[in-house]
């Protein structure tokens, strides 16, 4: 069991949720304000995507800069963790040649171009999705090859930005460990076990236990489940010795039929953490534990 827990809040994500939640943060101002509210509620880390005005996912550097500046200029301290997943989406075409034309939702750029906002703004952390995945029950795939991953990990190391190595199934964890063994990830390695996303690992005890058992002794990890499994997997992660993540990226509801805010999900998580007998680390305690370069 983990008695000192790092609590991440994934504020908005990039999924098709803007039309499913009436108050999902979309603009940089809304994302920053929701991040600040989550931090004030007790989150150690905020995990940030940005979106276009219509709610669609974005890679716009100016949106990241505005969000980053609004959070850092506030009086609320929190560790900032940017996504680097945008730019790896490939939708297989429906014709006889799946490459001509490719699906309209394809968004593929060079692996290092996915780090433009990280290189420009230097957050303390950023994600590193450690493999490819059939993302949902459609023709969408997320692509991150071993060659791309090594280049991205090396660049993060040069920037002194801590990678959060996201694993959606056991093969991703296997390769995350390979990056660490090759010296491309600094100590302590930090893993995120992502459960319940079709078609990765399911959100249950067996998946989390099997994946957490692959993490090296000096590694640190967090885990989450999506939808109604968010809070059950939060409790399970703590009992297995891990850290936790909540937020509107993964779950839109506080309870059945009641839409949540990020702050409310953080507050609910903290109640569960307290009842279990653990406590949440502050941002500075989190920086010390993960050996982050405070900026």
CORSUL-V631330 format. One record per residue. N is the residue number from 1. SS is DSSP state (@ for helix, = for strand, . for the rest). OMEGA is omega in whole degrees, -180 to 180 (none if undefined). Layout:
N/SS/OMEGA  N/SS/OMEGA
This chain:
1/./179  2/./-178  3/./-180  4/=/-165  5/=/168  6/./-177  7/=/177  8/=/173  9/=/177  10/=/-159  11/./-175  12/./179  13/./-179  14/./-178  15/./-177  16/./-174  17/./-176  18/./180  19/./-180  20/./-178  21/./-174  22/./-176  23/./177  24/./178  25/./-177  26/./-178  27/./175  28/@/179  29/@/180  30/@/-180  31/@/178  32/@/-179  33/@/179  34/@/176  35/@/180  36/@/177  37/@/178  38/@/178  39/@/178  40/@/178  41/@/176  42/./179  43/./177  44/./-174  45/=/167  46/=/180  47/=/-165  48/=/161  49/./170  50/=/-176  51/=/171  52/./-177  53/./179  54/./178  55/./-180  56/./-179  57/=/-174  58/=/170  59/./-173  60/./-178  61/@/-178  62/@/177  63/@/177  64/@/-179  65/@/180  66/@/179  67/@/-180  68/@/-178  69/@/179  70/@/180  71/@/-176  72/@/179  73/@/176  74/./179  75/./-177  76/./-180  77/./175  78/./175  79/=/-179  80/=/-178  81/=/180  82/=/168  83/./167  84/./-176  85/./-177  86/./-179  87/./179  88/=/-175  89/=/177  90/=/176  91/=/-179  92/./180  93/./-176  94/./-177  95/./179  96/./174  97/./-175  98/./178  99/./-176  100/./-7  101/./173  102/./-180  103/./-175  104/./-180  105/./178  106/./178  107/=/-175  108/=/175  109/./180  110/./-177  111/./-178  112/./176  113/@/176  114/@/-178  115/@/-176  116/@/-177  117/@/177  118/@/-180  119/@/-178  120/@/-171  121/@/176  122/./170  123/./179  124/./-177  125/=/168  126/=/-178  127/=/174  128/=/-179  129/=/-164  130/./174  131/./180  132/./-174  133/=/165  134/=/-169  135/./179  136/./-174  137/./-175  138/./178  139/./-177  140/=/172  141/=/170  142/=/-173  143/./169  144/./-174  145/./177  146/@/179  147/@/178  148/@/-177  149/@/178  150/@/179  151/@/-179  152/@/180  153/@/179  154/@/180  155/@/177  156/@/178  157/@/178  158/@/-180  159/@/-175  160/./174  161/./-175  162/=/175  163/=/165  164/=/-174  165/=/-177  166/=/-179  167/=/179  168/./174  169/./-169  170/@/178  171/@/176  172/@/177  173/@/178  174/@/-179  175/@/175  176/@/177  177/@/178  178/@/177  179/@/179  180/@/-179  181/@/178  182/./178  183/./-179  184/./179  185/./-179  186/./176  187/./-14  188/./176  189/./-175  190/=/-174  191/=/172  192/=/178  193/=/-171  194/=/-171  195/=/173  196/./180  197/./176  198/./3  199/./171  200/./-179  201/./179  202/./-179  203/./177  204/./-176  205/@/-177  206/@/179  207/@/-177  208/@/-180  209/@/-179  210/@/-178  211/@/179  212/@/178  213/./179  214/./-175  215/./-178  216/./-174  217/./-180  218/./179  219/./175  220/=/-175  221/=/171  222/=/178  223/=/176  224/=/170  225/=/-178  226/./177  227/@/-176  228/@/179  229/@/-178  230/@/-177  231/@/174  232/@/179  233/@/173  234/@/179  235/@/-179  236/@/180  237/@/180  238/@/-179  239/@/178  240/./178  241/./-176  242/./177  243/=/-166  244/=/175  245/=/171  246/=/177  247/./-175  248/./174  249/./-171  250/./-173  251/./-175  252/./-169  253/=/173  254/=/173  255/=/-175  256/./176  257/./-178  258/=/179  259/=/-178  260/./162  261/./177  262/@/180  263/@/179  264/@/178  265/@/176  266/@/-180  267/@/178  268/@/178  269/@/-179  270/@/176  271/@/179  272/@/179  273/@/179  274/@/-179  275/@/178  276/@/-179  277/./178  278/./176  279/=/-176  280/=/177  281/./174  282/./175  283/@/-180  284/@/176  285/@/177  286/@/178  287/@/-179  288/@/-177  289/@/-178  290/@/-178  291/./-180  292/./175  293/./-177  294/./-180  295/./none
